[in-house]
Amino acid sequence: VMNLVLNTCRQRFVRGNYMNIIKIEPTSENITPVINAALESIKDDCETIIEFAKGTYYFGKNGSFRGMFYPSNNQSCERSVVFPIIGKKNLTIDGNDSDFIFCDRVQPFVIQNSTNIKLENFKIDFSFLRYAFGTVSSVCDDGFEIKIDRTKFDYVVEDGHLAFIAGEDKISTKSRKISIKGIAPKRGTRFLYSANTNAKVNTAVPSIVAVVSENTDGVYFKYCESSHKPEYQVGDILCLAYDNERDTGVFFAEFSQSIYFDEISIYRGSGMGIIAQMCSDIFVDTLKIALKEGREEYFTTTADAVHMVNCAGKLEIKNSTITKSYDDALNVHGNYFFVSKVISDRIVEIECRHHEQTGLIPCLKGDRISVNDSNTMNEVGIVTVEDINYDQNRERIMVIFQENINGFISEGDIFENIDRAPDLIVENCIITDCPRMLVSSSKKAFIRNNILALNSSDIRIYDSLQYWYESGAVGTVVIADNKFINPANNTNIVIGSNRPANSNRLHEEVYIIDNYFRNEKENAIKVSRVKKLVENNNKFGTDV
């Protein structure tokens, strides 16, 4: 099969340039080795199109590219990559409306150190669900029981731990947490750890710590003394996101420019749908993240649908549908890093404060850095990056500045990269039944002509200098001509900051105009810490 595919590589003269055409034909075999061979064969001297004949393609772990990757808000780890688009230029992958079925715990796409990459016309699915679900069958003071359908989910209970079989892997609470979310009725997320786990306990949400056993009626979770006790009731449907450590995703992009996602669907995905960091000029058109019709399922991705970190240039998401993601529908933000050591009058060592951001390289040569005082959290000045150095594991990061920083920067001070922020457009989209959208950019952001019905706040704009340490204060935001069709449990639009009240770092200007809210006004909009706010011609309490 590999020889057949590579022998179909042809060169064509198009628009005054030579173009490589690599044609892929459908096969019932694992086609991952073919894809890796095709990508390895690409030369930089001309544009290349990898063109799939319309059909169904199956991708396994065998023959994948194995590499270490560091996506922010995910786990830094080795991943098995089916499409390693690394160091490529002027590449198009055209699926011709094909179905791409991934048959193991793989990372479908990585785009790294690449330019002008176009991905278009294909549908992503996995051959197995990336989570399980079951029904609460009993509840008592000591624990609760869940009935899980063995015909749908392959699991075992061993030594007080619950383990699921996913692809070739066994994922156990002995070493990992499980995220539990109430589906019907909707209840908050909890993390499940088994007793004596060696997993790192996360305090972002309440943690259930339990000894797991099995009987004829289901799986029983007996609380340990330190456990949170959720208020589950018999008949509740719970999602058990066992593959929630975020060590795989769907698309990951880093250090790349001009990336195009066009006419792509994602039906199932572990982790995030699209995660990009330190990239510029990303264009998303007609993306569909939704459940596939005819299947009894509850979620698409098991983390955020779209997540952009420290990206610059243009970021456009248009004509797209995003629904049923386990976590945020969209999160666009920068990152705060802290000075761990002042090495000289021009060099500092920096560190992240949230473990999921370990390995993120937050700046490049020429970037401007806003310096914030560690005590007042006020912005005290701006410096320019001359260079950045880091070790192979990205555990030690040193930044060299153009300016003399003696007496200006101290240990504990907070850095924000104000140049790694995009001009954002979210337009003509339908975004529903996800937790929320989080948007932050020191440049311009336009959120217009969308239908929004999220489960928490529809749009949250927050300078988060705590816990996640996601920056920051926005420049100009225009929220216009949208329909907020849910009377959300929380406010539709929330804008604020958790910096001290007297901090000089504020959101610049926000315009909320010509929107329709099913909520009444007092429940629809909550805004603080903004220099200029304009609300005009919004309609509240209307049936939209």
N, C-alpha and C positions, 0 to 999 in steps of 0.2 A: 504493500500500500504506500509506504514511504517513497519508494523509488518512482511509483506511478505518479504521485503528487508532484514531486520535484521535477520530474520530466515534463510536466505541463507548464513549467515556468517559461514564459515567452517575453520578448522585449518588443515594445510597440512605440512608434514615434507619435507623440501626442502634443499638440500645442507648442511645437518647436523643441520638445525635449523627449528623450527616451524614457519609457516607463516600463517597469517590470510588472508582468501579470502572472500571479501564481493562482492556479485554479485548484479548488478542493472539491472532490466528489463525495457524496454520502457513502457511508459504510457502517455496518453494525459493529465493527471492531473499535477498540480504544484508539482514538485518533490523536491523543496527546503527543506521542512521539513525532507524528507528522507535523504538527503545528510547531513544535520546538525546532525541528529540522528546517522548516520553511523560514522561520524567523532568523535562524542562524545563517541562512544562505543569503540574506539581504545585504546588499552593499549600499554605501551612502552616496554613490555617485548619481543615482536617479530615483525618481518617485516609484513606489511599489504599491500595488493593490493585491491583497490576498482576497480572492473572490470565491465564496462558497456557492456551489449549486444549491438551489432550494431543496431542503430535506431535513433530516434529523441526524444529529451528530452526537456521539457519546465520548466523554472525556473522563479518563481515570487518572489515578496518581502515578501509575507506571509511565515513565518517560517524561515526567514533568521536570521543570527547572527548580532546583532546591537552593534557596538563598535566605539570608537574614534581612528582615525588614523591620522598620520602626514607625508604623503609623500611629500618630497621636490619638489619644483617647481609645487606644486599642492595646493589645499585648505585643510587645516587641519580641519577635521569635523567628525561627526558621519557618518558611512556608514552602509548600509544593505548588508551583505556579504553572498553570497550563499555557497562558499567553504571556511570556516574559518580554514585554516591549521595553527593552533596556538599551539606551544609547542609540535610538533609531530616529530617523528624520523622514518626513514626507511619506508616511505609511497610512494606508487605508485598509481596514478590514470590513468587508461588505458581506453580510450574511444572507442577503437576498431572501429575507423573511424566514430564515431557517430556525429550527429549534436546537439550542445548545443544551444538552443534558449532561450535568456533571455528576459523576457516580461515586465520588468519595469526598473526604474532607480536604478539599483543595482550595487554593486561591485562584479563581478563574483568570483575573487580569492584574498585572502590575505594569504601570507606565512610569519609567524612571529615567531621568536625564535624557529626555526625548523632546522632539519638536515637531509640530504639525502632524498630530495623530488623529485620525478620523475613524470612529467606531460606529457602524451603522447597520440597521436592518437585521436584527436578530433578537431572539427571545431566550432568556436565561432561566433554567429550571434545574432542580436537583432531583435525583432519583429517589430521594428519601427526605422526609420532613426534618427540619433542623431544630425541632422541639417536640415535646409530647404534650398531651393534655388528658385530663381525667376528671372524674366527678367525685366530690366529697361524699363518702358513704356513711361516715360516722364522725362525731365530734364529742370529746369529753375533756375534763380538766387536765388530763395527762397528755393529750395529743389529739391527732386526727388521722383519718384514713381516707385514701384516695383509691378509687377503682380505675385502673388503667387497662385499656383494651390491648391484650397481647397480640391480637391479629393485626394491629396497626403499629405497635411499638415493641421493639425488641429490648427487653430490660432484664436485669437480674438483681437480686438482693443478696449481698454477701458480707459477712462480718460487720453488720450494722451499717453498711453503706448501700446506696442505690446507684446502679450503673446502667447506662444505656449504650447500646451498640449503634455506632454511627459510621457508616462506611466500613473501613477496616479497623476502626478504633473502638476501644471501650472507654467511655467517659464516666468517671466515678466521683461521687462526693467524698471519696477518700482523699482526693487531691484537688478537687475543684468545687466551686459553689454552683448551685442551681438557682436560677431566678424564677420565682413563682409569681404569677400575676393572675388576679381574678378576672375572668372573662364575662361570666354571666352569673350574678351581677358583676359589674366592673368594680374591682377592689384594687387597692394599692399594691405595689410591687414589694416583695419580700425576698431576701436571700436565704437559701437553705444550705446549712452546713451539717454534716453528720458529726457525731461526737468523735473526738480525737482526730479531727481532720488536720492535715498539714497544709491546708489552703490558707492564704492570708485573709483574715476576716475583714470585710469591707463594711464601714459604718455609714455609707451613703443612705441606706434604707435599713429598717429594722431587720434583724437576723434571727431566723429560726434555727436553733441548734438541737438536733434530735438523733436518737438511735433509730435506725430504720429496720423494720422486720416485715415479713410477708405472711399472709394467711390466705384462706380460700376466698375471702371477700375483697382483698386488695392489698395495698401497701400501707403499713401503719408507721406513723412518725411519732415517737414518744419523746416528749420534751425533756431536755436537760435543764438543770437548775438555772443556767444563764440565758435560757431561750426567751425570745419574744413569743407571745401567744396570740396569734391572729384570730380575728373574730369570724372564722369561716363557719358556714352553716351547711347542713346536709342538702345536697342538690347543687351546690356551687360548682361551676366548671372552672378548673384551674389550668393554666398553661404552665408547664415545667420546661423552661428554656435551659436545657442541660448543656447546650453548645454555646454558652453565653460568655465565655472567657475572651471572646473577640480575638482569637488567634487565627481566624480565617475571615474573609470578607468576600465581596464580589469584585469591585474595582478599587485599586489603590494607585494613586499617582503622587509622584514626588519629584521636585527639581525639574519640572517639565513646562513647556510653553505651547500654547495653541492646541488645546485638546477639544475635540468635538464628539459629543454623544448625540446620535440622531436616530430616532425610531428604534429605541431599545426598550424591551420589556424585561422585568425581573419578577418572577412568580414566587421563587423561594430563594432565600439567601441567609447564610449564617453571618452574624456581625452586620457591618454596614453595607449599604448598596453601593454608594460612591463615597470614598474618603480621599481627599486630596490635600496636600500640604506643600507649602513653599512652591506653588505653581503659579502661572499667570495665564490669563486669557483662556477661560474655560466656558464652553458654550454647550448647553444642554437643551435639546429641542425634541419634543414629542417622546419624552421618557414616560414609561408606564411602569409603576411599581404597584402591583395589585395582585389579588388572589386569582388563580386560574379557575375559570368557571367549571362547575361539576365536581369540585373536591370539597370535602368537609374540613376546612382549615380556618384558622383565625388570624394568622400573622404572615407577613411577607418576609421582611428582614427581621433578624432578632436583635438589632440595634438600630441606630439612626438610618433613615433612608438615604439622605444626602448630608455629608459633613465636610466642610471646607475650613482649613486651618492655615492662617498666615498666607493666604493666596492674594495675588495682586492683579493689576490690569482689569480686565472685564470678566465678570461672572454673570452669565445670563442663563436663566432657567425659564423656558417658555413652552406654552402649549402642552403641558405635562400633567399627568395624573399620579398622585402619590397618596397611597392609602394603606392602612393596616400595618404600618411599621410598629415594631415592639417599642421602640424609643422614638426620639424626635423625628419629625418629617424632614426638617431642614435645620442645620446648625452652621452658621457662618460666624467665625470669630477669630481673634488673635490669641496669643498666649502671654501671660506674665511670667517672666523668669527673674530669679533673684541672684544678687551678687553674693557668692559664697566666699570669695577671697579676692582682695585687691593685690595683684602680683607686682605691678610697677605703676609708673605714672601714666601708662597708656594701655595696660593689660589687666583684665579681670577674668576670673573664673566664674561661671554661672551655673545655676542648677534650677530644675523645675521643682515645684512643690507638690504636684499630684503625680502619683506613681505611673498613671497611664500616659503621661506625657514624656516619660523617660525615652530618650533617643531622638526626640524632635530637635532638629537644628533650626533655631528660631530666626536666624538672620544670615545675610550674605554680604559680601563686600559692597559698600556704597549705601547700604540701608541706614536710615536715620532711626535712632533709638530715643524714645522719650524716657527720661530718668525721673523716677518718683521716690521721694523721701520715705524711708521705711517707717518713720514715726508718724508723720503727718499725712502720708499718702498723697501729698501734693506733688504736682509736676514741678520739677526744679530746673529743667533744662533739656537740651537735645544734643546728642553727640552722634558722630558718623562712624560707621564700621570701616576700618581699614582692611581687616582680614579676620577670619575665624578659623580656628584649629580645633580638632577633636580627635580622640583616639578611635581605634577600629570599632569598639563596642559602644561608642557615643556616650560613654559614662563621664568623661571629663571634657568639658567644652570651654575653650578660652577665646575671648573676644579682644581684638586689638583695635584701638580707636585712633582716629586721625588727630584728635585733640589731646592735650594734656589734661588728665582727670584728677591730678593731685589736689586733695582738699575738696573735691567736688562730688566724687562717688565714694561711698562707704559700703562696707559689708552689710548685707541685709537690704540694700536699696533694690528697687523694683524696676525692671526694664519692660518696655512695650515697644514693639517694632511698628511704628506708625506708617511705614511705607508698605508693609505687607498686609494691605487691606484692599479689597476690590471695590470697583464701581459695580454695584449689584443691581440686577433687574430680575424680579420674579413677576411674570406676566402671563395672563390667560391660562392659569393653572387651576386644577381642581385638587384640593388637598384636604383630605377628610380622615377621620377616625384614627388619628395618630396623636401622641401626647401633645405636641405643640411645635411651633416654629421659633427658633432663636436666631436673631439677626443682630450682628454688630459689625460696623465698618466705619472707620474714621473718614472714609470718602463719601460717595453718594450712594443711596439705596432707594430704589423705586419698587414698591410692592403694589401692583395695580391690576385691576380687572380680573381678580381671582375669586373663586368660590372656596370659602374656608369654613370647615366644620371640624375643629379639633377637640380633643377630650379635656384639655386643660386650657390655659390661655392660648388663643390662636396665634398671636404674635407677641413674643417677649423680647424686649430690647433691654439688656441689663449689663452694666459694667460689673463683672463678677470677680472682685478682688478677694475672694474667699473660696475655699474648698477646691473648685475646678480651676480657679485662676484663669478664666477666659476673658480676654479683653475685647472691647473696651468701650469708651465713650464714642458715640457716633458723630459723624459730621452732619450731613443733610439726609433726612429720611422723609420720603413722600409715600404715604399710604392712601391710595385713592381708588375709587370706583370698585371696591371689593364688596362682596356679599358675605357677611358673617351670619351663617344660617342656623347655628346652634346657640341657644341661650346657655352658654357654657357654665359649668359649675363654678368656674373662676372667671375673672374679667377677660374680655376678648383681647384687648390690647393692654399690655403692661410695660411701662418704660420706667426705669429707675437705676439705682446704683447702690452697692453696699459699701462704698467708701464713706468715711466720716462726713457728717452733714456740712462741715465747713471746708471740705476739700475743694480745691480750685479746678478739679478735673470734672467737667460737666458735659452732658450731651449738648451739641451745638443748636440744631434746629430740627423740628419735627412738624410736618404738615399732615393732618388727618382730614381729608376732604372727600365729599361726594360718596361716602360709603353707606351701605345699608346694614343695619344691625337688628337682629330679632330681639336682642336684649334691650332693656330700657337703658337710658343714658347713664344713670348712676351705677349700673353694673357693667357697662361696655368698655369704658376707657379709664385707665388709671395711670397718670403721668406725673413724674417728679424728676428733679435734677436736670431740667432742660432749660437752656438759656432762652430759646424762642420756641413757643408752641402756637400753632395755628390750627384751629378746628373750624371747619366751615362746611355748611350744606350737607351734614350727615343726617341720616334718617334713622330713628330709633323705634323699637317696638313694632316693626313692620314685618309683614309676612313676605319674605323674599324668596 
